[in-house]
Amino acid sequence: MGTHEYTQDPRNDDVWISINRELFRRPDAKVSVLDAGFLLGDGVWEAFRLHHGVLVFIKDHLDRLFRGANAISLDIPYSNNEIISEIKKVIEANKMYDDVHIRLIITRGLKPTPYQAPWVISGPPTMVIIPEYKKANITRSIEGISLVTVDIIRGPKNAQDPRINSLSKHNCIAACIDAENKGGEEGLMLDPNGNVSTCNSTHFFMIKNEEVWTSSGDFCLDGITRQKIIDICHKNRISCYEKNFTTADVLKADEAFVTGTFAGLTPVNRYDGKIIGNGSRGPMVKKLQDLYIEMIKDECHV
């Protein structure tokens, strides 16, 4: 599972889940087969963490949720505060406090018939909040993961805009399958111009001569953790560049890592069969991990 490897927790078998502001136990939490999210992948989503009772970077996540919804002409009938209030209701019902991963999904809602036109709709948007006790495998933050270049690219904005956190995840799923078939734990995806874009479920960074590089961002989701690492670099006078670069550059990297909400920073130990650095976590990745943990602690006031 790479960066998403976690310890199974039996408490998740019976958690409370919110569907349209009503709580259901996990076995009873269901949406209609005529929901636009199920039929078409028509909706947006966010995932974020609960650390020490704090919804980490929740404003950033909700801002991105509304940007994505606006981009697909989905009118969310709730304010930020109303959504946060509902998330907290679910957290309180489950008596959750720490090491919790929350998935927020908003679909276009019920359709009167299976048809793609977004104006053919028979109800308001559907909102689902799924909380889980979910702790990342700590060994991955040291030993890292292996990446392979996949043939599936991040397409142009006029195909399926890769900057939107859409429920339509086929592009990433296809890349995930390709990575598995090639023996990698995650796939490095290129953009239409042949430059490095992102991974199928995380964002990619490489380090060369103590410079941190990541993609231009033109063909990838505007990752929250990705941006926090860029901010950390600028704040701590670490040279960091959003730029175009190729797989040839990656093969010459001193270190590499990926970022995501769930696992934070995860080293890359191997790329396309070549060992990166010494095959484990390097000094710059360790430094950035520590700085990111400090940022989380500041956010949570611990």
C-alpha positions in Angstrom: 0.0 0.0 0.0 3.0 2.3 0.0 2.3 5.7 1.7 -1.2 4.5 2.6 0.0 1.5 4.7 -1.6 1.6 8.1 -2.5 -0.5 11.1 -5.9 -2.0 11.1 -8.1 -0.8 14.0 -11.2 -2.9 15.0 -12.9 0.3 16.2 -13.5 1.3 12.6 -15.9 -1.6 12.1 -18.7 0.2 13.9 -17.9 3.9 13.6 -20.6 6.6 13.2 -20.7 8.0 9.7 -22.6 11.1 8.7 -24.9 11.1 5.6 -26.7 14.3 4.9 -26.2 15.3 8.6 -27.7 12.1 9.9 -25.5 9.5 11.8 -25.4 5.9 10.8 -23.2 3.0 12.0 -20.7 1.9 9.4 -22.6 -1.3 8.4 -25.8 0.8 7.9 -24.2 3.8 6.1 -25.4 3.7 2.5 -26.3 6.0 -0.4 -28.7 5.4 -3.2 -27.6 3.7 -6.4 -29.0 6.7 -8.2 -26.6 9.1 -6.4 -24.5 11.0 -9.0 -21.4 10.1 -7.1 -22.0 6.4 -7.5 -23.4 6.7 -11.1 -20.8 9.1 -12.5 -18.1 9.9 -10.0 -19.7 13.4 -10.0 -18.6 15.2 -7.0 -15.6 16.5 -4.9 -13.9 15.3 -1.8 -11.3 16.1 0.8 -9.3 14.1 3.3 -7.8 15.6 6.5 -6.4 14.6 9.9 -7.6 15.0 13.4 -4.5 15.5 15.7 -4.9 16.2 19.4 -8.5 17.3 18.8 -7.6 19.7 16.0 -8.7 19.4 12.4 -5.4 20.1 10.8 -5.3 22.7 8.0 -9.1 22.5 7.8 -9.5 25.9 6.2 -7.1 25.0 3.4 -9.0 21.8 2.8 -12.4 23.5 2.7 -11.1 26.3 0.5 -10.0 23.6 -2.0 -13.3 21.8 -1.7 -15.2 24.8 -2.7 -12.8 25.7 -5.5 -13.3 22.2 -6.9 -17.0 22.4 -6.5 -17.2 25.7 -8.2 -15.1 24.4 -11.1 -17.6 21.6 -11.8 -20.6 23.9 -11.2 -21.6 22.1 -8.0 -23.4 24.4 -5.5 -22.6 23.2 -2.0 -25.5 24.2 0.2 -23.4 24.5 3.4 -21.0 27.1 4.7 -17.5 26.3 6.0 -18.8 26.6 9.5 -21.7 24.3 8.9 -19.5 21.7 7.4 -17.0 22.0 10.3 -19.9 21.7 12.8 -21.0 18.5 11.2 -17.5 17.1 11.1 -17.2 17.8 14.9 -20.5 16.2 15.5 -19.3 13.0 13.9 -16.0 13.2 15.9 -17.8 13.7 19.1 -20.2 10.8 18.4 -17.2 8.5 17.9 -15.3 10.0 20.9 -12.3 10.6 18.7 -9.3 12.7 19.5 -6.1 11.7 17.7 -4.7 9.6 14.8 -7.9 10.0 12.9 -8.3 10.3 9.2 -11.5 11.9 7.8 -12.9 11.7 4.3 -15.5 14.3 3.3 -17.4 13.7 0.1 -20.0 15.9 -1.6 -21.7 14.6 -4.7 -24.2 16.3 -7.0 -27.0 14.3 -5.3 -29.8 12.0 -6.5 -30.6 11.7 -10.1 -34.1 10.7 -11.5 -32.4 8.5 -14.0 -28.9 7.4 -14.9 -27.8 10.3 -17.1 -24.7 12.5 -17.1 -26.2 16.0 -17.6 -25.6 17.8 -14.3 -28.9 19.7 -14.4 -30.8 16.4 -14.5 -31.0 16.1 -10.8 -33.8 15.4 -8.3 -32.4 16.4 -5.0 -29.8 18.5 -3.2 -26.1 17.5 -3.0 -25.2 14.5 -0.9 -22.7 15.0 1.9 -20.9 12.1 3.5 -18.3 12.2 6.3 -16.3 9.0 7.0 -14.0 9.1 10.1 -11.5 6.3 10.7 -8.9 5.6 13.3 -5.9 5.4 11.0 -2.3 5.6 11.9 0.4 5.5 9.2 3.1 2.8 9.3 6.0 4.7 10.9 8.6 2.5 9.2 7.7 3.9 5.8 8.8 7.4 7.0 12.3 6.0 7.4 12.6 3.1 4.9 10.6 4.8 2.1 8.8 3.5 -1.0 9.7 2.6 -4.5 8.5 4.6 -7.5 8.2 3.7 -11.2 7.4 5.8 -14.2 3.9 5.0 -15.5 2.5 5.3 -18.9 -0.6 7.1 -17.7 -0.2 10.8 -17.8 -1.9 13.7 -16.1 -3.9 15.2 -18.9 -4.6 18.7 -20.0 -7.1 20.9 -18.3 -9.5 20.6 -21.2 -9.6 16.8 -20.9 -10.2 16.2 -17.2 -8.7 19.0 -15.1 -6.0 17.4 -12.9 -6.1 20.2 -10.5 -9.6 19.3 -9.2 -10.1 16.8 -6.3 -12.8 15.1 -8.3 -14.6 11.8 -7.4 -13.7 10.7 -11.0 -10.5 9.0 -10.1 -10.0 6.7 -13.1 -6.9 8.5 -14.2 -5.1 7.9 -10.8 -6.5 4.3 -10.6 -5.1 3.5 -14.0 -1.7 4.9 -12.9 -1.9 2.8 -9.7 -2.6 -0.4 -11.7 0.3 0.4 -14.1 2.7 1.0 -11.2 1.7 -2.3 -9.6 2.2 -4.1 -12.9 5.7 -2.6 -13.1 6.7 -3.6 -9.6 6.4 -0.1 -8.0 4.6 0.9 -4.9 3.4 4.2 -6.5 3.5 5.6 -10.0 5.3 8.8 -11.1 3.1 10.5 -13.7 4.2 12.8 -16.4 2.4 15.8 -17.8 1.4 16.2 -21.5 4.8 17.7 -22.2 6.8 14.9 -20.8 7.8 16.6 -17.6 7.3 15.2 -14.1 3.9 16.0 -12.7 2.8 14.1 -9.6 2.2 10.6 -8.3 -1.0 8.6 -8.5 -1.9 9.4 -4.9 0.9 11.8 -3.6 3.0 14.7 -4.7 6.6 14.2 -5.8 9.7 16.2 -4.7 13.4 15.6 -5.5 16.5 17.0 -4.0 19.7 17.9 -5.9 22.7 19.7 -4.4 20.5 20.7 -1.4 17.8 22.2 -3.7 14.3 21.0 -3.4 12.4 20.6 -6.7 8.7 19.8 -7.4 6.6 20.2 -10.5 5.3 23.4 -11.9 1.9 22.5 -10.4 0.1 23.1 -13.8 -0.9 19.5 -14.1 -1.5 18.3 -10.6 -3.8 18.8 -7.7 -2.9 21.8 -5.5 -1.8 19.6 -2.7 -2.2 21.0 0.9 0.9 19.1 2.2 2.8 19.9 -1.0 2.2 23.6 -0.4 3.1 23.4 3.3 6.5 21.9 2.4 7.1 24.7 -0.1 6.2 27.2 2.6 8.5 25.4 5.1 11.4 25.6 2.6 10.9 29.3 2.0 10.6 30.1 5.7 13.8 28.1 6.5 15.8 29.4 3.6 16.0 26.1 1.8 16.1 26.6 -1.9 12.8 25.2 -3.4 11.7 25.5 -7.0 8.4 24.7 -8.7 9.7 23.9 -12.2 9.7 21.6 -15.1 12.1 18.7 -15.0 12.2 15.2 -16.4 12.7 11.6 -15.4 16.4 12.0 -16.3 16.7 14.6 -13.6 15.0 12.2 -11.1 17.5 9.5 -11.9 20.3 11.9 -10.8 18.5 13.0 -7.6 20.4 12.9 -4.3 17.2 12.3 -2.4 13.5 12.2 -3.2 10.2 12.1 -1.3 6.5 12.2 -1.7 3.9 14.1 0.3 0.3 13.5 1.3 -2.2 14.3 4.0 -2.2 10.8 5.5 1.5 10.0 5.8 3.1 13.5 5.6 6.5 13.1 4.0 7.7 9.7 2.8 11.2 9.1 1.4 11.6 7.5 -2.1 14.3 4.8 -1.8 14.2 3.5 -5.4 13.1 4.9 -8.7 12.7 2.8 -11.9 15.0 0.2 -10.4 17.7 2.6 -9.4 18.5 3.2 -5.7 18.0 6.9 -4.7 20.7 8.2 -2.4 21.7 5.5 0.1 18.3 3.7 -0.4 16.8 5.1 2.8 15.9 8.4 4.3 18.4 11.2 3.5 19.3 14.2 5.7 17.2 16.7 3.8 14.1 14.5 3.9 14.7 14.0 7.7 15.0 17.8 8.2 11.8 18.5 6.3 10.0 15.8 8.1 11.0 17.3 11.5 10.0 20.8 10.3 6.6 19.5 9.1 6.0 17.8 12.4 6.8 21.1 14.2 4.3 22.8 11.9 1.6 20.2 12.8 2.4 20.7 16.5 2.1 24.5 16.2 -1.3 24.0 14.4 -2.4 21.8 17.3 -0.8 23.9 20.1 1.1 21.0 21.5 
